[in-house]
Amino acid sequence: MGDLRGLTQESKNLRVTTICPGVVETELGLDITDSTAAGALTEYRKISLTPDAIARGILFALSQPDDVDVNEIIIRPTASAF
């Protein structure tokens, strides 16, 4: 939260939001050659969010009135892999 306060002190018109996404569908890691790691990643991604879900969270923060500052959004899947 310290970084947010520092940034918002730069201007009264600056709004800063930290977006903390859970596991998201992506190509990152699809080239893993270790079968154990690749299997674990495949299992973990069974509950992954779509990029659209993250975009909707960002849109929520951006669409707030000028006098509202959404400081943090944590976006996680409702299911749990663990």
RODO-2510 file (C-alpha; in nm, 4 decimals, decimal comma):
residues 82
     n   res          X          Y          Z
     1     m     0,0000     0,0000     0,0000
     2     g     0,2974     0,2318     0,0464
     3     d     0,3530     0,2566    -0,3302
     4     l    -0,0096     0,3587    -0,3821
     5     r     0,0127     0,6392    -0,1316
     6     g     0,3319     0,7686    -0,2906
     7     l     0,1827     0,7708    -0,6383
     8     t    -0,1408     0,9357    -0,5300
     9     q     0,0548     1,2162    -0,3620
    10     e     0,1826     1,3179    -0,7053
    11     s    -0,1566     1,4519    -0,8091
    12     k    -0,5053     1,4880    -0,6634
    13     n    -0,6384     1,3614    -0,9976
    14     l    -0,4368     1,0391    -1,0011
    15     r    -0,6098     0,7126    -0,9133
    16     v    -0,4021     0,3986    -0,8647
    17     t    -0,5343     0,0420    -0,8514
    18     t    -0,3385    -0,2745    -0,7832
    19     i    -0,4842    -0,5731    -0,9712
    20     c    -0,3963    -0,9132    -0,8219
    21     p    -0,5136    -1,1862    -1,0580
    22     g    -0,5304    -1,5544    -0,9763
    23     v    -0,4289    -1,8133    -1,2325
    24     v    -0,5201    -1,6940    -1,5818
    25     e    -0,5376    -1,8788    -1,9146
    26     t    -0,2143    -1,8021    -2,0961
    27     e     0,0436    -1,9597    -2,3253
    28     l     0,3128    -1,8995    -2,0658
    29     g     0,4627    -2,2309    -1,9636
    30     l     0,3165    -2,4396    -2,2467
    31     d     0,6720    -2,5135    -2,3612
    32     i     0,7713    -2,6810    -2,0319
    33     t     0,9463    -3,0064    -2,1158
    34     d     0,9606    -3,1545    -1,7660
    35     s     0,6618    -3,3897    -1,7532
    36     t     0,6074    -3,3482    -1,3788
    37     a     0,6048    -2,9692    -1,3966
    38     a     0,3925    -2,9697    -1,7128
    39     g     0,1394    -3,2031    -1,5485
    40     a     0,1223    -2,9877    -1,2365
    41     l     0,0689    -2,6758    -1,4455
    42     t    -0,2025    -2,8468    -1,6503
    43     e    -0,3814    -2,9501    -1,3309
    44     y    -0,3459    -2,6033    -1,1783
    45     r    -0,4842    -2,4373    -1,4925
    46     k    -0,8053    -2,6410    -1,4836
    47     i    -0,9532    -2,3626    -1,2712
    48     s    -0,7934    -2,0724    -1,4576
    49     l    -0,9695    -1,7460    -1,5263
    50     t    -1,0136    -1,6078    -1,8740
    51     p    -0,8328    -1,2869    -1,9661
    52     d    -1,1826    -1,1393    -2,0080
    53     a    -1,2486    -1,1904    -1,6358
    54     i    -0,9414    -0,9821    -1,5511
    55     a    -1,0413    -0,7183    -1,8066
    56     r    -1,3851    -0,6883    -1,6430
    57     g    -1,2173    -0,6241    -1,3074
    58     i    -1,0027    -0,3538    -1,4614
    59     l    -1,3071    -0,2029    -1,6321
    60     f    -1,4838    -0,1952    -1,2944
    61     a    -1,2030     0,0136    -1,1443
    62     l    -1,1861     0,2447    -1,4457
    63     s    -1,5607     0,3022    -1,4609
    64     q    -1,5925     0,4409    -1,1088
    65     p    -1,6817     0,8071    -1,0624
    66     d    -1,3942     1,0551    -1,0421
    67     d    -1,4276     1,0797    -0,6646
    68     v    -1,3873     0,7016    -0,6139
    69     d    -1,0466     0,5337    -0,5993
    70     v    -1,0445     0,1532    -0,6036
    71     n    -0,7105     0,0741    -0,4384
    72     e    -0,6928    -0,3018    -0,4845
    73     i    -0,8770    -0,5762    -0,6687
    74     i    -0,8054    -0,9438    -0,6038
    75     i    -0,9539    -1,1643    -0,8760
    76     r    -0,9460    -1,5377    -0,8103
    77     p    -1,1351    -1,8350    -0,9469
    78     t    -1,4190    -1,9588    -0,7289
    79     a    -1,2843    -2,3153    -0,7522
    80     s    -0,9663    -2,4225    -0,5804
    81     a    -0,7016    -2,6517    -0,7242
    82     f    -0,5603    -2,7277    -0,3800
***
